[in-house]
Amino acid sequence: MLLSELQDIFTDRRRAPGDLRSMLEQCARALGEAACGETCEIWIWRSAVEGDRHLERIALFGQGLVENPFAVLDIEWSYPREFHIEPEVEPEVEPEAEPEAAGRQIVHLAIGPYGFATIVRPTASGIADFDQLLVCAAAIGDNIVGFLPREELEFSNQWLLKRNAFDRRAATSLAAVTSLDQLGLLVGELSESLLPIEIMGIYFIDPVSTRLRLVHAVGLNEQERRNAERTAPGRHPGEVMRTGKGIDIPDTTLLDTHDDHSGHGRPVRSRLFLPVLLEGTAIGAIGFASARKECFGQRHRQALAFLCALAGTTYARLRAELQINRAGALTEAVSTANERLLRAMDWRHAATAALALVGQILDAGALAVVRLEADERGEQLDFVWQPVFGAPWLNRDRVVRLAGVERPRLSRGDAIDVEIGASQPLATLKPLIVDGELWGVLAYEPKENAPFPLTRGERSALRALANGVVATIERERMDRELRQREKVDAVNKLASGVANEFNNLLWPMVLYSDMLERVPTLDDRSLRMVRDIRRSAGRASELVQQVFTISRSRDSLLQVIDIAELAIEVSASAQGRAFPGVKIDSVIDADAGSVLGDEEAVRQLLTDCVNHALQSIGSISGELRLELERVELDRGVWIRILIEDNGRANPKTQVSMTAAHRIAAELGGQLVVRALAMHQLSREILLPIMLREAPAHHEEVESATQSLQLQSTAELILLVDDDGAVLEVARQILESLGYEVIACATPKQALMSIADTSLPIALLLTDLAMPGMDGLELAREAKKIRPSMPIVCCTGFGDARSERMAKEIGIAAFIRKPIDFEQYAQTIRAAIDASPRA
């Protein structure tokens, strides 16, 4: 019914040809009545001679709704579907100017591309046939073209052609832009091709400095450009940046307030500001001004809005390219900074320069390396870079005074963001963990107006810089420890050399006093003097051994040690050094077990404890008790060695236990010295046992106190030592034991004697440390000539490594100087008897 009525209206011959208004008024009445409406308005886009477009209300049925259709439609002039408005049923609307419209529905119907119809109807009037309304509105759109003036259609077509050419040029040109200034210049040129421009300003946020820049201007001199850029945040450009919405002022004289938004001071009648958006955020603004009113039409606004959209896309591409270039520069800067720190003789002198390399790329407000605790000298260590040289860093106290869980999180290696001010962005702290401890932080403080937080790549770069600082500090510590170790090694080498020479001087005293003590014709007074000399030499020898133990760089040889056998050996050796009135009682469990460690270190531990007890007893009569047993404690199975004495405790003797405590700790055990009573001391050694099955049988250990049965065999011993005094002492002792001796001062002489097959050499007794060829090399060459000849190495300068090498060569025994007469003779006899010839 409605469609037929509209067809009659289109073909009504009583109406003058081209009478658009009359035709649409009839259509408005027909639509309004069909929809049970109270009001029906029809708005049409019209083209002016200048090429602009504007909306005009052509027809009205009933009471007018509004003077501005956009207030009803809730759309803006930049709405992308400006005249393709879809029909829809709006909810109840209560216009401010029309209180009587309460309880009404507003229906919008598109009339092709030429306009729209707005119908107001009561809510209670029921649902109309909206499909029929849509068909009728489309029919009006199809027939309206025949009623438009020919001139207006031509202008519309010209504008569409011009707009298409403009859009293509804008898209093509902006794709080739490579900088922000080039983007502003091109946007200005495109705008000038669209409409005549009197004054224009194009603003963008600089991605580097993050400030609002005037990148291009038209109609302004240099001074006006500077003023416009400086005052932009407080004028319309700043308002557009904050709100993201455009500003259109057709006539400034109609404003309620005085228009003081000009950055140049010239009179302006119309203004237009468009936002450049990126992901909903304004990153730029384009402003136009003219001395003429209503200078910017709807068509211009539509084209310029499209240009702003393309400019936002171009800005995003430029910023992405800048970020890629910045990431590369940042990676190179961090690499260069870490390289400078590691190459510097003192990294502190290069720290600020390294921070400057990275801080400039990040455009940071401050970049600092801060030590949280004072150093060994009580000084606080800070290195700060800021864009303004010499400016004080105001936020240091906030970085150092960590609150709540901030320090624990940093100690775990987590980076944190902290507040440094009410209106300032968050600062980022990267932990500097050196040797497992929180040494300090790398603090990044952004500028106050920084619009974007740190990216993931920038945070990774800061982490790499922090790792470089940590590596530099750890390397410095390693270098310092290495230099200290080199100094200690030099002192140890000197001390070992002195101790070796002193040992060579003590050995004749020990052996000669031992020989004199055996002379039966000595009176009691002389015998006491000889014994005092021997004891003093023995104590001096013990001090030398402690010097060796502490100063020597020990190459520990881990092996399974029969601790019971070693305890019996130490006990027997102590009996020979003790005063006649001192009784040594040993209770040793032969099945106690074994320990894993360095045999030399364990021997030194037992010897130091026994000597400590003998020193406590002194020259008076007393008793020393040595117990060894296997015990089970809460911590597992241990070997317990208890050494007690009933002498007078002397605090000065505690000094000699330093090496013993260290050795016990190195073996995984402990040494505890206790005062049992006024005249008693107890030394308890606990060593971890090595669990394994004990051997089925144990060899009987001869008591070291048994008298040595000397044999007068007249066997030939080849003696080698570069020290003349030691060589003479050893020769006399060996001859007193009944051996024949060939004494050689150099290894070369010894090899000549070994090569002489006419000499029946029973044993090679050589010193270890000799110039040119040492004792081990001599033994190696001797074995090539006489493989079955036993060799004994005697020295006061050897270590575990030397003993291990000696065993690999095939040396039968390793004697440490000084050694008493009986042990010396027994070792030589045992080596000869164990040889294949024997």
C-alpha positions in Angstrom: 0.0 0.0 0.0 2.8 2.5 1.0 5.0 1.6 -2.0 2.0 2.1 -4.4 1.4 5.5 -2.8 5.0 6.5 -3.2 4.9 5.5 -6.9 2.0 7.8 -7.4 3.9 10.6 -5.8 6.9 10.0 -8.1 4.7 10.1 -11.2 2.4 13.0 -10.1 2.2 15.2 -13.2 0.5 18.1 -11.3 3.8 18.8 -9.6 6.3 21.1 -11.4 9.3 19.2 -13.0 12.3 19.1 -10.6 10.3 20.2 -7.6 12.4 18.2 -5.1 11.0 19.8 -2.0 7.3 19.1 -2.9 8.0 15.5 -3.8 9.9 14.8 -0.5 7.3 16.5 1.6 4.7 14.1 0.2 7.1 11.2 0.8 7.6 12.4 4.5 3.9 12.5 5.1 3.4 9.0 3.6 6.3 7.5 5.7 5.1 9.2 8.9 1.5 8.1 8.5 2.6 4.5 7.6 4.8 4.3 10.7 2.2 5.8 13.0 4.7 8.6 13.5 4.2 12.1 14.9 7.1 13.5 13.0 9.1 12.6 9.8 12.0 14.6 8.6 14.0 14.1 5.4 17.6 15.4 5.3 19.6 15.5 2.0 23.2 16.2 1.3 23.5 19.2 -1.0 26.5 20.4 -3.1 27.4 24.0 -3.3 29.2 25.7 -6.2 32.4 25.7 -4.2 32.4 22.0 -4.1 31.4 21.7 -0.4 28.6 19.5 0.9 26.1 20.3 3.7 23.0 18.7 5.1 19.7 20.4 4.4 16.3 19.5 5.8 14.1 19.4 2.7 10.9 18.0 4.1 9.1 18.0 7.4 5.9 16.2 8.5 4.7 17.2 12.0 6.7 19.1 14.5 10.5 19.5 13.9 12.7 17.4 16.1 16.0 19.2 16.1 17.9 21.8 14.2 21.1 19.7 14.1 20.6 16.1 12.9 23.9 15.0 14.3 22.7 15.6 17.9 20.0 13.0 17.3 22.2 10.5 15.4 25.1 10.9 18.0 27.6 10.9 15.1 30.4 13.3 14.2 31.2 14.9 10.9 34.2 12.6 10.6 32.0 9.5 11.0 33.3 7.1 8.4 29.9 6.1 7.1 28.7 9.7 6.8 25.7 9.1 4.6 25.3 5.3 4.6 23.4 5.3 7.9 21.8 1.9 8.6 18.2 1.9 9.8 17.8 1.0 13.4 15.4 1.3 16.3 16.9 3.5 19.0 15.9 3.1 22.7 13.8 5.7 24.4 15.3 9.1 23.9 14.5 12.3 25.8 15.9 15.3 23.9 16.8 18.2 26.0 14.9 20.7 23.8 11.8 18.5 23.5 10.6 17.2 26.9 7.3 16.1 25.2 9.3 13.5 23.2 9.6 11.2 26.3 8.2 7.7 25.6 9.0 8.0 21.9 11.0 5.9 19.4 13.4 7.4 16.9 13.9 5.5 13.6 16.6 6.4 11.1 16.2 5.2 7.5 18.9 5.6 4.8 17.8 7.2 1.5 20.5 5.8 -0.7 23.7 7.8 -0.7 21.8 11.1 -0.6 20.5 11.5 2.9 18.3 10.0 5.5 14.8 10.1 7.0 14.1 10.4 10.8 10.7 9.3 12.1 9.5 9.9 15.7 6.7 7.7 16.9 5.1 6.8 20.3 6.5 3.7 22.0 3.1 2.4 22.8 1.9 2.5 19.1 3.2 -1.0 18.4 5.9 -2.3 16.1 5.7 -1.1 12.5 6.5 -3.1 9.5 10.2 -2.0 9.3 10.9 -4.1 6.2 8.3 -2.2 4.3 9.8 1.1 5.5 13.3 0.0 4.3 12.0 -0.8 0.9 10.2 2.5 0.6 13.2 4.5 1.8 15.3 2.7 -0.9 12.7 3.6 -3.5 12.9 7.2 -2.5 16.7 7.0 -3.0 16.3 5.5 -6.4 13.9 8.2 -7.6 15.5 11.3 -6.0 18.3 11.6 -8.5 15.8 12.7 -11.1 14.8 15.7 -9.1 18.3 17.0 -8.3 19.6 19.9 -10.3 22.0 18.9 -13.1 24.6 21.4 -11.9 24.6 19.9 -8.5 25.1 16.4 -9.9 28.1 17.6 -11.9 29.7 19.1 -8.9 29.2 15.9 -6.9 30.8 13.9 -9.6 33.7 16.3 -9.9 34.2 16.1 -6.2 34.2 12.3 -6.2 36.8 12.2 -8.9 39.0 14.8 -7.1 38.6 12.8 -3.8 39.6 9.5 -5.4 42.7 11.1 -6.9 43.5 12.7 -3.6 43.2 9.4 -1.7 45.4 7.5 -4.2 48.1 10.2 -4.1 48.0 10.3 -0.3 48.4 6.5 0.1 51.2 6.3 -2.5 53.2 9.3 -1.2 53.0 8.5 2.5 54.3 5.0 1.8 57.6 6.5 0.8 58.1 8.7 3.9 61.2 8.1 5.9 61.2 10.8 8.6 58.8 12.7 10.8 59.7 16.0 9.2 59.1 14.5 5.8 55.7 13.2 7.0 54.7 16.7 8.1 55.8 18.3 4.8 53.9 15.8 2.7 50.7 16.1 4.8 50.9 19.9 4.3 51.3 19.5 0.5 48.4 17.1 0.3 46.2 19.5 2.4 47.1 22.4 0.1 46.1 20.4 -2.9 42.7 19.9 -1.4 41.7 23.4 -0.4 43.3 26.8 -0.2 45.2 27.2 3.1 46.0 30.5 4.9 47.5 29.2 8.2 48.3 25.6 9.0 50.3 23.8 11.8 51.1 20.1 11.9 52.1 18.7 15.3 53.5 15.2 16.2 54.9 13.6 19.3 58.6 13.1 18.6 59.3 9.4 19.2 62.8 10.2 20.5 62.3 13.3 22.7 58.6 12.4 23.4 57.7 16.1 23.2 55.1 17.7 21.0 56.8 19.2 17.9 55.6 21.5 15.2 57.0 19.6 12.2 55.5 21.8 9.5 53.7 25.1 9.3 52.2 27.4 6.6 51.7 31.1 6.9 54.0 31.5 10.0 57.4 33.1 10.3 60.2 31.6 12.4 59.3 33.5 15.5 55.6 32.6 15.2 56.6 28.9 14.7 58.6 28.9 17.9 55.8 30.5 19.8 53.2 28.2 18.4 55.3 25.1 19.3 56.0 26.4 22.8 52.3 27.2 23.6 50.7 24.3 21.8 50.0 22.1 24.9 47.9 24.9 26.4 46.0 25.6 23.2 43.7 23.7 20.8 46.5 21.3 19.7 47.0 20.2 23.3 43.3 19.8 23.8 43.0 17.6 20.7 46.0 15.5 22.0 44.4 15.0 25.4 40.9 14.2 24.2 41.5 12.6 20.9 38.6 14.5 19.3 38.5 17.2 16.6 37.6 20.8 17.1 35.6 22.7 14.5 34.8 26.4 15.0 33.0 27.8 11.9 32.8 31.4 13.3 34.9 32.5 16.3 32.8 35.6 16.7 29.9 33.4 17.9 31.9 32.0 20.8 30.7 32.9 24.3 34.3 33.6 25.4 37.2 35.5 23.8 39.1 33.4 21.4 42.7 33.5 22.6 43.9 30.1 21.2 46.1 31.6 18.5 49.8 30.9 18.6 50.6 33.8 16.2 48.3 36.7 17.3 46.5 37.2 14.0 42.7 37.6 13.8 41.0 34.3 12.9 37.3 33.7 12.1 37.3 29.9 11.6 39.4 27.0 13.0 39.6 23.3 12.3 41.8 20.8 14.3 41.9 17.1 13.5 43.5 14.4 15.7 46.0 11.9 14.3 45.3 8.7 16.1 47.3 5.5 16.7 45.5 2.6 18.4 43.0 5.1 19.9 45.7 7.4 21.3 46.4 10.9 19.8 50.0 11.1 18.6 49.5 14.2 16.5 47.2 17.1 15.5 46.7 19.1 12.3 45.3 22.6 12.6 43.9 25.0 10.1 42.9 28.7 10.5 41.3 31.3 8.2 40.3 34.9 8.4 37.1 33.9 6.7 34.2 32.3 8.5 32.9 28.8 7.6 35.9 28.2 5.5 36.1 24.4 6.1 33.2 22.4 4.7 32.0 19.0 5.3 33.7 17.5 2.3 37.0 19.0 3.3 36.7 17.5 6.8 36.0 14.1 5.4 39.0 14.1 3.1 41.3 15.5 5.8 40.1 12.9 8.3 41.1 10.2 5.8 44.5 11.9 5.5 44.9 11.9 9.3 44.2 8.2 9.4 46.9 7.6 6.8 49.3 9.8 8.7 48.7 7.8 11.9 49.5 4.6 10.0 52.7 6.2 8.6 53.7 7.4 12.0 53.3 3.8 13.4 55.6 2.5 10.6 58.2 5.3 11.3 58.2 4.6 15.0 58.6 0.8 14.4 61.6 1.4 12.1 63.0 3.8 14.7 62.6 1.2 17.4 64.4 -1.4 15.2 67.2 1.0 14.6 67.3 1.9 18.2 67.3 -1.7 19.3 70.4 -2.3 17.1 72.1 0.8 18.4 71.2 -0.2 22.0 72.7 -3.7 21.5 75.9 -2.2 20.1 76.0 0.4 22.9 75.7 -2.3 25.6 78.3 -4.4 23.9 80.7 -1.5 23.7 80.0 -0.5 27.4 80.7 -4.0 28.7 83.8 -4.2 26.6 85.1 -1.0 28.0 84.4 -2.1 31.6 86.2 -5.4 31.1 89.2 -3.8 29.3 89.7 -1.0 31.8 92.6 -1.3 34.3 90.1 0.0 36.9 86.5 -0.4 35.9 85.5 2.5 38.2 87.2 4.9 35.8 85.1 3.6 32.9 81.8 3.1 34.6 80.3 6.6 34.0 81.3 6.6 30.3 79.8 3.1 29.9 76.5 4.3 31.5 76.5 7.3 29.2 76.6 5.1 26.1 73.5 3.2 27.1 71.6 6.1 28.8 71.8 8.3 25.7 70.3 5.6 23.5 67.5 5.0 26.1 67.0 8.7 26.5 66.9 8.1 30.2 66.4 10.6 32.9 69.2 8.9 34.9 71.2 5.6 34.7 73.2 4.6 37.7 75.2 1.8 39.3 74.7 1.9 43.1 76.3 -0.3 45.7 73.8 -0.9 48.5 76.4 -1.4 51.2 79.6 0.6 51.9 82.9 -1.0 50.7 85.7 -2.2 52.9 86.9 1.4 53.5 83.4 2.6 54.5 82.9 4.5 51.2 79.6 4.4 49.2 80.1 3.5 45.6 77.9 5.3 43.1 78.2 5.9 39.4 75.5 8.1 37.8 74.9 9.4 34.3 72.3 12.1 33.7 71.6 14.2 30.5 72.5 17.4 32.4 76.1 17.1 33.4 76.8 17.8 37.0 73.2 17.8 38.1 72.5 16.1 41.5 70.7 12.8 41.4 67.7 13.5 43.7 66.4 9.9 43.9 69.4 8.1 45.2 68.0 7.6 48.8 64.9 6.0 47.4 67.0 3.5 45.5 69.2 2.6 48.4 66.5 2.4 51.0 64.6 -0.6 49.8 61.2 -1.3 51.4 59.2 -4.4 52.2 59.8 -7.3 49.8 62.0 -5.2 47.4 65.4 -6.4 48.8 64.4 -10.2 48.9 63.1 -10.0 45.3 66.3 -8.4 44.2 68.3 -11.0 46.1 66.5 -13.7 44.1 67.6 -12.0 40.9 64.3 -10.4 40.0 64.1 -6.9 38.5 61.6 -4.6 40.2 59.8 -1.3 39.4 59.7 1.3 42.2 58.0 4.6 42.7 60.3 7.6 42.9 57.8 10.4 43.0 54.1 11.2 43.0 54.0 12.4 39.4 57.1 10.6 38.0 57.1 7.3 36.0 58.3 4.1 37.7 62.0 3.5 38.0 63.5 0.1 37.1 66.0 -1.7 39.3 68.2 -4.5 38.0 70.0 -6.6 40.7 73.8 -6.9 40.7 74.4 -10.3 42.3 78.2 -10.9 42.9 79.3 -14.3 44.2 75.7 -15.1 45.3 75.2 -11.9 47.3 73.2 -8.8 46.4 76.1 -6.3 45.7 74.0 -3.4 44.3 71.5 -2.4 41.6 71.5 -0.9 38.1 68.9 1.9 38.4 67.1 3.2 35.3 65.0 6.4 35.8 62.8 7.6 32.9 62.2 11.2 32.1 59.2 12.8 33.6 57.3 13.2 30.3 58.2 9.8 29.0 55.0 8.6 27.2 55.9 4.9 26.8 57.3 2.4 29.3 60.4 0.3 28.6 60.0 -2.3 25.9 61.0 -5.9 26.4 64.1 -5.4 24.3 65.2 -2.3 26.4 64.7 -4.3 29.6 66.9 -7.1 28.1 69.5 -4.5 27.2 69.6 -3.3 30.8 69.9 -6.9 32.0 72.9 -7.4 29.7 74.5 -4.2 31.0 73.9 -5.4 34.6 75.5 -8.8 33.7 78.5 -6.9 32.3 78.9 -4.9 35.5 78.7 -8.1 37.6 81.3 -9.9 35.4 83.6 -6.9 35.7 83.3 -6.9 39.5 83.9 -10.7 39.7 86.9 -10.4 37.4 88.3 -7.7 39.6 87.9 -9.9 42.7 89.5 -12.8 40.9 92.5 -10.6 39.8 92.9 -9.3 43.3 92.8 -12.9 44.7 95.3 -14.0 42.1 97.7 -11.2 42.9 97.3 -12.0 46.6 97.9 -15.7 45.9 101.0 -14.9 43.8 102.3 -12.9 46.8 101.5 -15.7 49.2 103.2 -18.2 46.8 106.3 -16.1 46.6 106.4 -15.8 50.4 105.7 -19.6 50.7 108.5 -20.3 48.3 110.9 -18.2 50.2 109.8 -19.7 53.5 110.1 -23.2 52.1 113.6 -22.5 50.9 114.7 -21.1 54.2 113.1 -24.1 56.0 114.9 -26.5 53.7 118.2 -24.9 54.4 117.5 -24.8 58.2 116.4 -28.5 57.9 119.8 -29.4 56.4 121.5 -27.6 59.3 119.3 -29.5 61.9 119.9 -32.9 60.5 123.6 -33.2 61.6 122.6 -32.0 65.1 119.9 -34.6 65.4 122.0 -37.5 64.0 125.2 -36.6 65.8 123.5 -36.1 69.2 121.8 -39.5 68.6 125.2 -41.1 67.9 126.8 -39.4 70.9 124.0 -40.6 73.2 125.0 -44.2 72.3 128.6 -43.7 73.4 128.9 -45.7 76.6 131.8 -43.7 78.0 129.8 -40.4 78.4 129.3 -39.2 82.0 125.8 -38.3 83.2 126.3 -34.6 82.8 127.5 -34.9 79.2 124.7 -37.3 78.5 122.1 -34.8 79.8 123.6 -32.1 77.7 123.5 -34.3 74.5 119.9 -35.2 75.2 119.0 -31.5 75.6 120.7 -30.8 72.3 118.7 -33.6 70.7 115.4 -32.4 72.1 116.0 -28.8 71.1 116.9 -29.9 67.6 113.8 -32.1 67.5 111.6 -29.2 68.5 113.2 -27.0 65.9 112.6 -29.7 63.4 108.9 -29.8 64.3 108.7 -26.0 63.7 110.3 -26.5 60.3 107.8 -29.2 59.5 105.0 -26.8 60.4 106.5 -24.1 58.2 106.5 -26.7 55.4 102.9 -27.7 56.1 101.6 -24.1 56.1 103.8 -22.6 53.3 103.9 -25.4 50.9 101.4 -25.5 48.0 100.1 -29.0 48.7 99.0 -31.2 45.9 96.8 -33.5 47.9 96.8 -37.2 47.0 93.6 -38.9 48.0 94.2 -42.4 49.1 92.8 -45.0 51.6 94.8 -44.7 54.8 95.1 -47.3 57.5 94.8 -44.9 60.4 95.7 -47.5 63.0 99.0 -48.3 61.3 99.8 -44.6 61.0 98.9 -44.0 64.7 101.3 -46.8 65.8 104.1 -45.2 63.6 103.5 -41.7 65.2 103.4 -43.2 68.7 106.7 -45.0 68.2 108.3 -41.9 66.8 107.1 -39.9 69.8 108.6 -42.4 72.3 112.0 -41.7 70.8 111.7 -37.9 71.3 110.1 -37.9 74.7 112.0 -37.4 78.0 112.9 -40.6 79.9 110.3 -39.9 82.6 107.5 -39.6 80.0 105.4 -42.7 79.5 103.4 -43.2 76.3 100.4 -45.5 76.5 98.7 -46.5 73.2 95.4 -48.2 73.0 94.7 -48.6 69.2 91.9 -50.6 67.7 93.5 -52.2 64.6 90.1 -52.8 63.1 88.8 -49.2 63.5 88.8 -48.7 59.8 90.4 -46.4 57.2 90.0 -42.8 56.2 90.2 -41.1 52.7 92.7 -38.3 52.4 96.3 -37.3 52.1 98.6 -39.6 54.1 101.1 -36.9 54.6 98.4 -34.5 56.0 97.0 -37.2 58.4 100.5 -38.0 59.7 101.2 -34.3 60.2 97.8 -34.0 62.1 98.7 -36.8 64.5 102.3 -35.7 64.9 101.3 -32.1 65.8 98.8 -33.3 68.4 101.4 -35.7 70.0 104.0 -33.0 70.0 101.5 -30.6 71.6 101.0 -33.1 74.4 104.8 -33.7 74.9 105.3 -29.9 75.1 102.5 -29.7 77.7 104.3 -32.4 79.8 107.7 -30.7 79.4 110.8 -32.2 81.0 109.0 -33.5 84.1 107.7 -37.0 84.4 104.2 -37.6 83.0 102.0 -39.8 81.0 100.7 -39.4 77.4 97.7 -41.6 76.4 96.8 -42.2 72.7 93.5 -44.0 72.0 92.0 -44.8 68.6 88.6 -46.3 68.1 85.6 -46.5 65.9 82.5 -44.6 67.1 78.9 -44.1 65.9 77.5 -40.6 66.4 74.3 -38.8 65.2 76.2 -37.6 62.2 77.4 -41.1 61.2 80.4 -43.4 61.7 83.7 -41.8 62.7 87.2 -42.6 63.8 87.9 -41.1 67.1 91.5 -40.3 68.2 92.0 -39.1 71.7 95.4 -37.8 72.9 95.6 -36.9 76.6 98.4 -35.8 78.9 98.7 -35.0 82.6 101.3 -32.3 82.2 101.0 -28.6 82.9 98.9 -26.9 80.2 100.9 -24.1 78.6 98.8 -21.6 76.6 101.7 -20.9 74.3 101.6 -24.4 73.0 98.2 -23.6 71.4 100.0 -21.7 68.6 101.4 -24.9 67.1 97.9 -26.4 66.7 96.9 -23.9 63.9 98.0 -26.3 61.1 96.4 -29.2 62.9 93.0 -27.5 63.0 93.2 -26.7 59.3 94.2 -30.2 58.3 91.3 -31.7 60.3 88.9 -29.4 58.6 90.3 -30.2 55.2 89.8 -33.9 55.9 86.1 -33.3 56.7 86.6 -33.8 60.4 87.3 -31.6 63.5 89.9 -31.2 66.2 88.7 -30.1 69.7 91.2 -29.3 72.5 89.8 -29.3 76.1 91.2 -28.7 79.5 90.1 -31.7 81.6 91.7 -30.5 84.9 94.3 -28.1 86.0 97.1 -30.2 84.7 95.4 -32.2 81.9 94.6 -31.5 78.3 92.6 -33.6 75.9 92.8 -33.5 72.1 89.9 -35.2 70.3 90.1 -35.8 66.6 87.1 -37.0 64.7 87.7 -38.1 61.1 85.0 -39.5 58.7 85.5 -43.2 58.2 85.7 -44.8 54.8 83.3 -47.8 55.0 84.7 -50.9 53.5 85.4 -54.5 54.6 88.4 -54.8 56.7 91.1 -57.2 55.4 91.0 -60.7 56.8 94.4 -60.5 58.3 96.6 -57.7 59.7 100.3 -57.8 59.6 101.9 -57.5 63.0 103.5 -54.1 63.4 106.9 -54.2 65.1 107.2 -51.8 68.0 109.3 -48.8 67.0 110.9 -48.9 70.4 112.6 -52.3 69.7 116.3 -52.0 69.4 117.7 -52.1 66.0 119.8 -55.1 65.2 122.6 -53.7 63.2 124.3 -55.9 60.7 127.9 -55.5 59.6 127.3 -56.5 56.1 129.8 -54.2 54.4 127.2 -53.6 51.6 128.0 -50.7 49.2 125.7 -47.6 49.3 126.0 -44.8 46.7 125.3 -41.5 48.5 124.3 -38.3 46.6 123.8 -34.8 48.0 124.8 -31.4 46.8 125.2 -30.0 50.4 128.7 -30.9 51.6 127.9 -30.9 55.3 124.9 -33.1 54.9 126.9 -35.4 52.6 129.6 -35.8 55.3 127.1 -36.5 58.1 125.2 -39.1 56.1 128.5 -40.8 55.1 129.7 -41.1 58.7 126.3 -42.5 59.9 126.2 -45.0 57.1 129.8 -46.1 57.8 128.9 -46.4 61.5 126.1 -48.7 60.5 128.7 -51.0 58.8 128.1 -49.9 55.2 130.6 -49.0 52.6 129.9 -45.6 51.1 130.6 -43.8 47.8 129.8 -40.1 48.3 129.0 -38.0 45.2 128.4 -34.3 45.3 126.7 -34.2 41.9 124.2 -36.5 40.0 126.7 -36.7 37.1 129.3 -38.4 39.4 126.7 -40.8 40.7 125.7 -41.9 37.2 129.3 -42.6 36.3 129.5 -44.8 39.4 126.2 -46.6 38.6 127.5 -47.2 35.0 130.6 -48.9 36.5 129.5 -52.6 36.6 132.4 -53.5 38.8 130.8 -51.7 41.7 128.3 -53.9 43.6 126.0 -51.1 44.6 123.3 -52.3 47.1 121.4 -49.0 47.4 121.2 -45.5 45.9 120.6 -42.9 48.6 120.0 -39.5 47.0 118.8 -36.1 47.9 115.7 -34.8 46.2 116.4 -31.0 45.6 119.6 -30.6 43.7 120.6 -28.1 40.9 120.7 -29.3 37.3 119.3 -32.8 37.8 117.1 -33.5 40.9 116.8 -36.7 42.7 113.8 -38.0 40.7 115.6 -37.5 37.4 118.6 -39.2 38.8 116.5 -42.2 40.0 114.9 -42.4 36.5 118.3 -42.6 34.8 119.6 -45.0 37.4 116.7 -47.4 36.8 117.6 -47.5 33.1 121.1 -48.7 34.0 120.3 -50.9 37.0 116.6 -51.7 37.1 116.8 -53.9 40.2 118.8 -51.5 42.3 116.8 -50.1 45.2 116.6 -46.3 45.6 115.8 -44.2 48.7 115.1 -40.5 48.3 115.9 -38.3 51.3 114.8 -34.7 51.5 113.2 -32.1 53.7 111.6 -30.2 50.8 109.3 -32.8 49.3 105.5 -32.9 49.0 102.7 -35.3 48.1 103.3 -34.8 44.4 107.0 -35.6 44.7 106.2 -38.8 46.7 103.6 -39.8 44.1 106.2 -39.4 41.3 108.8 -41.2 43.3 106.5 -44.2 43.7 105.8 -44.2 39.9 109.5 -44.3 39.2 110.0 -47.2 41.5 111.8 -45.5 44.5 111.6 -47.8 47.5 111.3 -45.3 50.3 110.9 -41.6 50.8 112.8 -40.2 53.9 112.0 -36.8 55.3 114.8 -34.9 57.0 115.5 -34.6 59.8 115.0 -38.2 60.9 116.4 -39.9 63.9 119.2 -42.5 63.8 117.0 -45.6 64.3 114.4 -44.7 61.7 117.1 -43.8 59.3 118.9 -47.1 59.7 115.7 -49.1 59.7 114.5 -47.6 56.4 117.7 -48.2 54.6 117.9 -51.8 55.9 114.3 -52.5 54.8 114.9 -51.1 51.3 117.9 -53.3 50.8 116.3 -56.4 52.2 113.2 -55.9 49.9 115.3 -55.7 46.7 115.3 -58.7 44.3 119.0 -59.2 44.9 118.4 -59.7 48.6 
